[in-house]
Amino acid sequence: MSGYGCKPICCPPQYCVRDSYYQRAIPVIHPVVTINRQNIIDVPQHYYQPISRNVVVNQGFQGQGYSAQGFLGRGYRM
């Protein structure tokens, strides 16, 4: 001990902490839901139905002065 006849004072220890960090992979799952929509849109589709009709035209009496080109047309002579 020391030569002074006193007891030495012992202080509590001081700690110096050296932190170090290391990476560790932790899986984080993010669910993604894909929704496939089928939207129905009404689109008119036109159909044409041909109809034939027979029409009889009575042109009356075709005398002189009337030709196929019309009344008093080129076929008329005076």
Buried (B, 14 or more C-beta within 10 A) or exposed (E): EEEEEEEEEEEEEEEEEEEEEEEEEEEEEEEEEEEEEEEEEEEEEEEEEEEEEEEEEEEEEEEEEBBEEEEEEEEEEE
